[in-house]
Amino acid sequence: MGAKGIYHAQECHIVNLIPPVSLAATTTSNKFNMKGWRHATILIQLGVHGASPVVTLNSSDNGSPENTTAIPFNLHKGETAYGSTGGDVLGARTAVAATGFTPAAGAGIFEVIELDADTLPAGQDYVEVVLTSPTT
């Protein structure tokens, strides 16, 4: 890390897992490989929305047949809209069970998922994000 902080484009592995989408059904990201990486930071950004999706993470061996496991992770909530006072301040780290979490219903919020590679089940180096959409 440089003296001024991290230069993400040069020092990190950045992947656009789910491009902006209007959720009308469950959406699953492409898998990304954690092999060779110790940590992933995943941003979930929500604009105007009705009922919030349930957000879960799965690990996988990406084989055929594929073994997939729902996994726990750490979360920092940014559930105050950015234009509001304190909207750029994340909440404290919270442990989330493998069953996932449901973001707040407000617009302009974001969630930061932190995942360490050494917490993945043995032999499951691939990870995907699943947004289980409500019917609206």
Buried (B, 14 or more C-beta within 10 A) or exposed (E): EEEEEEEEEEEEEEEEBBEEEEBEEEBBBEBBEBEEBEEBEBEBEBEEBEEBBBBBBBBBBBEEEEEBEEBBBBBBBBBBBEEEEEBEEBEEEEEBEEEBBEBBEBEBBBBBBEBEBEEBEEEBBBBBBBBBBBEE
